[in-house]
Amino acid sequence: MNYKKIKLFLILIIISAPGILYADISMQNVSGREKQSLNGVWNILIDAYDEGLKKKWYILRDSNNGGLNELCYEGNLTLRVPGDWNHQLPELYLYEGHIWYQRRFDSKILPDKRMFLHFGAVSNNCIVFLNGEKIGEHKGGFTPFQFEVTGKLKEKDNYIILRVDNIRGENTIPALSFDWWNYGGITRDVDLVYVPENYIQDYFIRVDNNDTGKLDIKVKLNGENVSRKEIVVELNEINKKITLKTDENGIARSSKKISLELWSPEKPKLYDVAITSGNDKITDRIGFRSIKVDGNKLLLNGKPIYLRGVNFHEEIANEKRRAYSKADAEFLVNSALEMNCNFIRLAHYPQSEYTVRLAEEKGILMWEEIPLWQKINFASEEVCKLAETMADEMIQRDKNRCGVIIWSISNETSKFSKPRNKFLAELVTRVKSLDNTRLVSSALHQSQAVKEDEWTVMKLEDPLIELLDVVGYNKYLGWYQKFPCEPENLKWEAYGKPLIISEFGAECVQGNNLGDTTNLNSWSETYMENVYKKDLISFDNSEDIVGLSPWILFDFRVPRRSHALFQKGWNRKGLISPEYRKKNAWYVMKCYYDKKYYECKE
C-alpha cells in the first residue's frame, strides 16, 4: 500500500473541499438600508441523492468548450423567493432533503460602499456560493444572517447559488420530531445591502427599565478607524439631539434624562429615531416602555397588566404555506386583534420581522422564542452552541422592538435531563447579559395535580423556575389528561411568580357539532367549547396567572397527526379553521377577553 499517495490524496481533498465560513450576525434594520432585492424566481435542482457538493454544482459550466456539461439550472424547475418549496411544487409537498437554488443578477458597484448579501431566513440550513466561490454557511431556519461580498461582485452577470436543506436529525434544532410542518426553502427576503465603509452596524436604544425618564443608548460602528468617531442620535418630534463618541472598539454609550410618551397596547406610541455617523444615517421607529415583575404581578410602565393572548404559527393555513410577506403579517396580526388580544406568543421560533413590527405598531405585546422544542440533544456541544447562536440572532434582530417583552429559551423540554438543566441555566444568564430590559421565560410542562385542603392545585417542580422571570405552563386538561376535579376547585401555582398559561385547549373539526360536551373522541365543537369553559373557570381561581395564550389561533398542518377521519395531517386545536371559519371556542375566548378588557379599564 502506497501511504504517500493516500496522504497526498487526503490533503488534496481537504484543500479542495469548501471550508466552514460561518455567517455574520445581521446588521440592525436592513429594511432601512439602501438595498437591491434579489427576490423573485430562482432556478432549482433537486438533490435527493446529495450529489451536488461532490459534483460541484456551485460552479456553472461553459457548454461551448467542447466537453460534456452535465450541469444546467435554467429551463426546468423554478421556485419563488421568498417562499417554501413544499406548496410550490407537488413533488416537494413532503420533501426533506437538499435543493440547490440559483439565479443571475447585475449589481451596481460603488467605490465608496461596502456590500452585504443578507438573508431574512433560510429553512433550515444553507451553504452560499457567489460566482463559484463559497462565501459561507448558516444553520437555523428562522433568523437573519449576512455575508460581506465587497470586491466579489461584477456589474454584469453575477450568479448566486445556495444549497438548502430542511433535514431533521438528532443534533438539529428543532430535532427529529416537532409538531409543525417542516417547510424548506429560502423563506424570507434576500437583499444586496449597500453601506458606507464605516457604517452603523448595531444600536440598542431604550429607556432604563427602572427609570423611564432616562434614555440608554448603545451604538456600534463597523469599519476601519472607528474610534473617536462622532455619533448623533435625534428624536426630532421632541427636539432632542444627543451626541456620542466611540471608544477604541467603535462603541458609543450614553444615558440621558429625557421625557418620553411611553408605549402601551392602548396607545402604541413610536418615535422616529435617526442615527448619524459620518456618511451613514439610518432611521427607525422605536417605542419606549418598561416591563418588570413585582411578586406575582406583571408591570408594564409600572402598572399591572393582564395578557389577553393567543399562539400562532408562521403559516397561512388555507393556502398550506409558510407566511412570509407584509400582507401575511397583516392577516395574522389582525386575526389576533379580532379576538381582542393584546399579546401574541410567536410559537415556536422567531417569526418574520414584518409580523413583529406590525404587531408593535398595533399595540400587541409579544413572547418570542427559539425552537428548542422537546427532545433536544442538550448533551451535544454542537447543539448547545447552535442554540446560543439562535438566541443571539433573535435578540440582535428584535432588541429595539418594545412590543417584545419576553424572550423564551425553550418549549416543553424535560426537567429530568441534567444536561438540559445545566445548559438552560447558562442560556438564561446569556440572554440576560445581552438584554436586561426584557423578561426571560420558558414554556414548561409535566405539571401534576396536588390535593391541598379544599383545592386541587396544578404544580410544576422544575429547577428552571427559580431562574425565570415569568413561568409558562403548557397543559391540556380535558384532552391529553382528564381534569383532576371540578374546575371550580382547581388552582394553578407558579410559586409566587407571574404565570402565563402558555398553551391549553383541545381539538375539534369546525362544523362538527354532533358530539356531546363529555365525549372526548367526538372531535366536536361542543366538546372543545366545554373544555375552554372549564379551563377559564379554573384560571380565574389563580392569583399567579397574569395572562393566557390558548393553543392555537388557526388549525395548522403537521404530518404526525394521524387520525384519518378527523385530523388528516392537521393539528385541529385551532380556534379558527383553515377556511377561516371560527369555532365555538373562539367566541368563548372573545367573550372572556372582552370581559377582561373592561375589568382592566375599570
Residue pairs with C-beta under 8 A, 6 or more apart in sequence:
18 53
18 58
18 127
18 134
19 134
20 137
21 134
21 135
21 136
21 137
21 147
22 136
22 137
22 138
23 128
23 136
23 137
23 138
23 145
23 146
23 147
24 116
24 136
24 145
24 146
24 147
24 148
25 145
25 146
25 392
25 393
25 396
26 118
26 143
26 144
26 145
26 146
26 393
26 396
26 397
27 33
27 116
27 118
27 146
27 193
27 195
27 199
27 201
27 202
27 222
28 200
28 201
28 202
28 203
28 282
28 284
28 396
28 397
28 400
29 282
29 284
29 400
30 118
30 120
30 144
30 191
30 193
31 353
32 282
32 283
32 284
33 191
33 193
33 194
33 195
33 282
34 193
34 194
34 195
35 118
35 191
35 192
35 193
35 194
36 105
36 107
36 108
36 191
36 192
36 194
37 189
37 190
37 191
38 81
38 103
38 105
38 160
38 190
38 191
38 192
39 81
39 82
39 189
39 190
40 80
40 81
40 103
41 78
41 79
41 80
41 81
41 103
42 78
42 79
42 80
42 81
42 101
42 102
42 103
42 186
43 73
43 74
43 76
43 77
43 78
43 101
43 102
43 103
44 73
44 77
44 78
44 79
44 85
44 99
44 100
44 101
44 102
45 52
45 57
45 73
45 77
45 99
45 100
45 102
46 77
46 91
46 92
46 95
46 97
46 98
46 99
47 57
47 97
47 98
47 99
47 100
47 163
48 95
48 97
48 98
50 97
50 98
51 57
52 58
52 98
52 100
52 163
53 127
53 163
55 70
55 71
57 71
57 100
57 161
57 163
58 100
58 127
58 129
58 132
58 134
58 161
58 163
59 71
59 129
59 132
60 71
60 73
60 102
60 132
60 159
61 69
61 71
61 72
62 69
63 69
63 72
73 100
73 102
77 89
79 85
79 88
79 89
79 99
79 101
79 185
79 186
80 88
81 101
81 103
81 185
81 186
81 190
82 120
82 185
82 186
82 187
82 188
82 189
82 190
82 324
82 325
83 185
83 186
83 187
83 321
83 322
83 324
84 123
84 183
84 184
84 185
84 187
84 321
84 322
85 92
85 95
85 99
85 183
85 184
85 185
86 92
86 93
86 94
86 95
86 181
86 183
86 184
86 185
86 320
86 321
87 93
87 319
87 320
87 321
87 322
92 99
92 184
94 559
95 166
95 184
96 166
96 167
96 168
96 182
96 184
97 165
97 166
97 167
98 163
98 164
98 165
98 167
99 163
99 164
99 165
99 184
99 185
100 161
100 162
100 163
100 164
101 161
101 162
101 164
101 186
102 159
102 160
102 161
102 162
103 159
103 160
104 157
104 158
104 159
105 158
105 159
105 160
105 192
106 155
106 156
106 157
106 158
107 115
107 153
107 154
107 155
107 158
107 192
108 155
109 153
109 154
109 155
110 194
112 196
112 197
112 279
113 150
113 194
113 195
113 196
113 197
114 148
114 150
114 194
114 195
114 196
114 197
114 199
114 223
115 148
115 149
115 150
115 153
115 192
115 193
115 194
115 195
116 146
116 147
116 148
116 149
116 150
116 192
116 193
116 195
117 128
117 130
117 135
117 146
117 147
117 148
117 149
117 160
117 190
117 191
117 192
117 193
118 144
118 145
118 146
118 190
118 191
118 192
118 193
119 126
119 128
119 138
119 144
119 145
119 146
119 186
119 188
119 189
119 190
120 144
120 187
120 188
120 189
120 190
120 352
120 353
121 141
121 142
121 143
121 144
121 187
121 188
121 352
122 138
122 141
122 162
122 164
122 185
122 186
122 187
122 188
123 141
123 142
123 164
123 166
123 183
123 184
123 185
123 186
123 187
123 322
124 139
124 140
124 141
124 165
124 166
124 167
124 172
124 184
125 137
125 138
125 139
125 140
125 141
125 164
125 165
125 166
125 167
126 137
126 138
126 162
126 163
126 164
126 165
126 186
127 134
127 136
127 137
127 162
127 163
128 134
128 135
128 136
128 137
128 138
128 147
128 160
128 161
128 162
129 135
129 160
129 161
129 162
129 163
130 147
130 149
130 152
130 153
130 158
130 159
130 160
130 161
131 152
131 153
131 154
131 158
131 159
132 159
133 152
135 147
135 149
135 152
136 147
138 145
139 386
139 389
140 173
140 386
140 389
140 390
140 393
141 166
141 183
141 187
141 349
142 349
142 350
142 351
142 370
142 371
142 390
142 394
143 350
143 390
143 393
143 394
143 397
144 188
144 353
144 393
144 397
145 393
146 193
149 192
162 186
164 184
164 185
164 186
165 184
166 182
166 183
166 184
166 185
168 174
168 175
168 176
168 177
168 178
168 182
169 175
169 176
170 176
170 377
170 380
171 377
171 380
171 382
171 383
172 383
173 370
173 371
173 372
173 376
173 383
173 386
173 387
173 390
174 348
174 371
174 372
174 373
174 376
175 373
175 374
175 375
175 376
175 377
176 375
177 374
177 375
177 560
178 348
178 371
178 373
178 374
179 373
179 558
179 560
179 571
180 313
180 315
180 348
180 556
180 557
180 558
180 571
181 315
181 322
181 556
181 557
181 558
181 559
182 559
183 321
183 322
185 322
187 322
187 324
188 324
188 352
195 280
196 223
196 278
196 279
196 280
197 223
197 224
197 279
198 221
198 222
198 223
198 224
198 225
198 226
198 229
198 277
198 278
198 279
198 280
199 221
199 222
199 223
199 277
199 280
200 219
200 220
200 221
200 222
200 231
200 275
200 277
200 280
200 282
201 220
201 221
201 222
202 218
202 219
202 220
202 222
202 396
203 217
203 218
203 219
203 220
203 275
203 284
203 400
204 216
204 217
204 218
204 399
204 400
204 435
205 215
205 216
205 217
205 218
205 233
205 273
205 284
205 286
205 400
206 215
206 216
206 286
206 288
206 399
206 400
206 402
206 437
207 213
207 214
207 215
207 216
207 258
207 260
207 262
207 288
207 289
207 290
208 214
208 215
208 216
208 255
208 290
209 290
209 291
209 292
209 436
209 437
210 290
210 292
212 260
212 262
212 288
212 289
212 290
212 301
212 302
213 257
213 258
213 259
214 255
214 256
214 257
214 258
215 242
215 254
215 255
215 256
215 257
215 258
215 260
215 288
216 253
216 254
216 255
217 233
217 242
217 244
217 252
217 253
217 254
217 255
217 256
218 251
218 252
218 253
219 231
219 233
219 244
219 246
219 251
219 252
219 275
219 277
220 249
220 250
220 251
220 252
221 229
221 231
221 246
221 250
221 251
221 252
221 277
222 250
223 250
226 246
226 249
226 250
227 246
227 247
227 248
227 249
227 250
228 245
228 246
229 245
229 246
229 250
229 252
229 277
229 278
230 243
230 244
230 245
230 277
230 278
231 243
231 244
231 245
231 246
231 252
231 275
231 276
231 277
232 241
232 242
232 243
232 244
232 274
232 275
232 276
232 277
233 241
233 242
233 244
233 254
233 273
233 274
233 275
234 240
234 241
234 242
234 273
234 274
234 275
234 276
235 271
235 272
235 273
236 272
236 274
237 271
237 272
238 258
238 259
238 260
238 271
240 258
242 254
242 256
244 252
244 253
244 254
245 252
246 252
260 271
260 288
261 267
261 269
262 269
262 288
262 289
262 290
262 301
263 269
263 270
263 287
263 288
263 289
263 360
263 402
263 403
264 289
264 300
264 301
264 363
265 305
265 342
265 363
265 364
265 365
266 363
267 363
268 287
268 360
268 361
268 362
268 363
268 403
269 287
270 285
270 286
270 287
270 360
270 361
271 285
271 286
271 287
271 288
272 283
272 284
272 285
273 283
273 284
273 285
273 286
274 281
274 282
274 283
275 281
275 282
275 283
275 284
284 400
285 357
285 361
286 400
286 402
287 360
287 401
287 402
287 403
288 402
289 300
289 301
289 402
290 299
290 300
290 301
290 302
290 437
291 298
291 299
291 300
291 405
291 437
291 438
291 439
292 298
292 299
292 302
293 299
293 439
293 469
293 470
293 497
293 498
295 496
296 494
296 496
296 497
296 498
296 499
296 543
296 544
296 546
297 304
297 498
297 546
298 304
298 305
298 307
298 470
298 498
298 546
298 547
299 305
300 365
300 405
304 546
305 342
305 365
305 546
305 600
306 546
306 547
306 596
306 600
307 342
307 343
307 365
307 500
307 546
307 547
307 548
307 549
308 340
308 341
308 342
308 343
308 547
308 548
308 593
308 596
308 597
309 341
309 342
309 343
309 344
309 345
309 367
309 500
309 547
309 548
309 549
309 550
310 336
310 339
310 341
310 343
310 344
310 345
310 549
310 550
310 552
310 553
310 575
310 589
311 344
311 345
311 347
311 502
311 503
311 549
311 550
311 551
311 552
311 553
312 332
312 335
312 336
312 344
312 346
312 347
312 552
312 553
312 554
313 347
313 348
313 552
313 554
313 556
314 322
314 323
314 324
314 332
314 346
314 349
314 351
314 352
314 355
315 321
315 322
315 323
315 554
315 556
315 557
316 322
316 323
316 328
316 331
317 554
317 555
317 556
317 557
317 574
317 577
317 578
318 578
318 579
318 580
320 557
320 578
323 329
323 331
323 332
323 351
323 352
323 355
324 352
325 354
326 354
326 358
328 352
328 354
328 355
329 352
329 354
329 355
329 358
330 358
332 355
332 553
333 344
333 355
333 358
333 359
333 362
333 364
335 553
335 554
335 576
336 344
336 359
336 364
336 553
337 362
337 364
338 590
339 553
339 575
339 586
339 589
339 590
339 593
340 590
340 593
340 594
340 597
341 364
341 593
342 363
342 364
342 365
343 364
343 365
343 366
343 367
343 547
343 549
344 359
344 364
344 365
344 366
344 367
344 549
345 366
345 367
345 369
345 408
345 502
345 549
346 355
346 356
346 366
346 367
346 368
346 369
347 369
347 411
347 551
347 552
348 369
348 371
348 373
348 411
349 369
349 370
349 371
350 368
350 369
350 370
350 390
350 393
350 394
350 397
350 398
351 368
353 397
353 398
356 366
356 368
356 398
356 401
356 403
356 404
357 401
359 366
359 403
360 366
360 401
360 402
360 403
360 404
363 403
364 403
365 403
365 404
365 405
366 401
366 403
366 404
366 405
366 406
367 404
367 405
367 406
367 408
367 441
367 472
367 500
367 502
367 549
368 394
368 398
368 404
368 406
368 407
368 408
369 407
369 408
369 409
369 410
369 411
369 443
370 387
370 390
370 391
370 394
370 408
370 409
370 410
371 390
371 411
372 387
372 409
372 410
372 411
372 413
373 410
373 411
373 412
374 411
374 412
374 413
374 414
376 383
376 387
376 410
376 413
376 420
377 383
378 384
378 413
378 417
378 419
378 420
378 422
378 423
378 424
379 419
384 423
387 423
387 427
388 427
388 430
391 407
391 409
391 427
391 430
391 431
391 434
392 434
394 407
395 407
395 431
395 434
395 435
398 404
399 434
399 435
399 437
404 438
405 438
405 439
406 438
406 439
406 440
406 441
406 470
407 431
407 435
407 438
407 439
407 440
407 441
408 440
408 441
408 442
408 443
408 472
409 424
409 427
409 428
409 431
409 440
409 441
409 442
410 424
410 442
410 443
411 442
411 443
411 474
412 443
412 444
412 445
412 474
413 420
413 424
413 442
414 420
414 446
415 421
415 444
415 446
415 461
415 462
415 463
415 464
421 463
421 464
424 442
424 464
424 467
425 463
425 464
425 467
428 440
428 464
428 467
428 468
431 440
432 440
439 469
439 470
440 467
440 468
440 469
440 470
441 468
441 469
441 470
441 471
441 472
441 500
441 502
442 464
442 468
442 471
442 472
443 472
443 473
443 474
443 502
443 503
444 460
444 462
444 464
444 465
444 471
444 472
444 473
444 474
445 460
445 473
445 474
445 475
446 460
446 462
447 458
447 459
447 460
447 473
447 475
448 458
448 459
448 460
449 456
449 457
449 458
449 459
449 484
449 485
449 490
450 456
450 457
450 458
450 459
451 457
454 489
455 489
455 490
455 491
455 541
456 484
456 485
456 489
456 490
456 491
457 490
457 491
457 492
457 493
458 473
458 475
458 484
458 490
458 491
458 492
458 493
459 493
460 471
460 473
460 494
465 471
465 494
465 495
465 497
468 497
469 497
469 498
470 497
470 498
470 499
470 500
470 546
471 494
471 495
471 497
471 498
471 499
471 500
472 499
472 500
472 501
472 502
473 492
473 494
473 499
473 500
473 501
473 502
473 503
474 502
474 503
474 504
474 551
475 481
475 501
475 503
475 504
476 503
476 504
476 505
476 506
476 551
477 483
477 484
477 504
477 531
477 534
477 535
477 538
478 506
478 520
478 530
478 531
478 534
478 535
479 505
479 506
479 507
479 520
479 531
483 490
483 534
484 490
487 534
487 535
487 537
487 538
488 537
488 538
488 541
490 537
490 538
490 541
491 538
491 541
491 542
492 499
492 501
492 538
492 539
492 541
492 542
492 544
492 545
493 499
493 542
493 544
494 544
496 544
497 544
498 544
498 546
499 542
499 544
499 545
499 546
500 545
500 546
500 547
500 548
500 549
501 535
501 539
501 545
501 547
501 548
501 549
502 549
503 549
503 550
503 551
504 535
504 548
504 550
504 551
505 528
505 531
505 532
505 535
505 550
505 551
505 552
505 573
505 585
506 527
506 528
506 531
506 532
506 573
506 585
507 523
507 528
507 566
507 567
507 571
507 572
507 573
508 523
508 524
508 525
508 527
508 528
508 572
508 583
508 585
509 523
509 524
509 525
509 566
509 572
509 577
510 525
510 555
510 576
510 577
510 579
510 581
510 582
510 583
511 525
511 577
511 581
512 522
512 523
512 524
512 525
512 566
513 524
513 525
513 526
514 522
514 524
515 522
515 523
515 524
515 526
515 527
516 522
516 524
516 526
516 527
517 526
517 527
517 529
517 530
518 527
518 530
519 527
520 527
523 563
523 566
523 572
525 583
525 584
525 585
526 584
528 583
528 584
528 585
529 583
529 584
529 585
529 588
531 585
532 550
532 585
532 588
532 589
533 588
536 588
536 592
539 545
539 548
550 575
550 585
550 589
551 573
552 571
552 573
552 574
552 575
553 574
553 575
553 576
554 574
554 575
554 576
554 577
554 578
555 570
555 571
555 572
555 573
555 574
555 576
555 577
555 578
556 570
556 571
556 574
557 569
557 570
557 571
558 569
558 570
558 571
559 569
561 567
561 568
561 569
561 570
561 571
561 572
566 572
570 578
574 583
575 582
575 583
575 585
575 586
575 589
576 582
576 583
576 586
577 583
